[in-house]
Amino acid sequence: MIDAYLNQTAQKKVTAPAVFYDGPAAASLDLDMTEIGEDFKVKIIVSGGDCTGRVDLSGKLDGSPLSEYKTYTMCRTFYSDYTYDKLTSVTTSGLADEDPIPNIKLVAVDAGHAEIVTTTWQDFACRWEDKAISYWTELGELTLSDAKVICKELIEAGDFIRLESEGGLGHQVMKKKPTTMLGGSEAFRTLLL
């Protein structure tokens, strides 16, 4: 019943490490993304299995092609020598036919090997009402909200959301009020911004 009422689309801000691949070794890896909007090195984590093999990275930096490979004889973490702005392909040899097959994780890192975090906005259905609502804060102070958003998405206080059509940085959720059904499960939640 609530689904028909949720006739608008909002977006939730999600930050996570930029992971190109995380799964079993294969001759050619299907990358989740190839660019992240900035230059990066690649952290390669090989775990499980025999882990004797080779990983070949191909990519670009400012339009110039780059290619390198890493050969190893034990499971470990290692880093690309080159800095890329785009990965074009990653292949392995000697890993996909092991038993058990090792896992490979490719993560974007900066020059100091710290993981690079990316920001994306994920759509969710909602009912967004721009209206002032007063509520009590955790400190017992009466304050005023800029908007009320009703949704089924698991959004918590402190998260950032925005209307899809507005774009921008979004609004911080200041308070979450779940509404439960008779059986105790949550039917929807009201977010105050």
Secondary structure, DSSP 8 states (H G I E B T S, - for coil): -HHHH--EEEEEEEEEE-EEEEEE--SB---S-S--SS-BEEEEEEESS---EEEEEEEEETTEEEEEEEEESSSEEEE-SS-BSEEEEEEEESSTTSSS--EEEEEEE-TTS-B-EEEEEEEEEEEEE---EEEE-TTS-EEEES-EEEESS---TT-EEEETTT-SS-EE--EEEEEE-TTS-EEEEEEE-
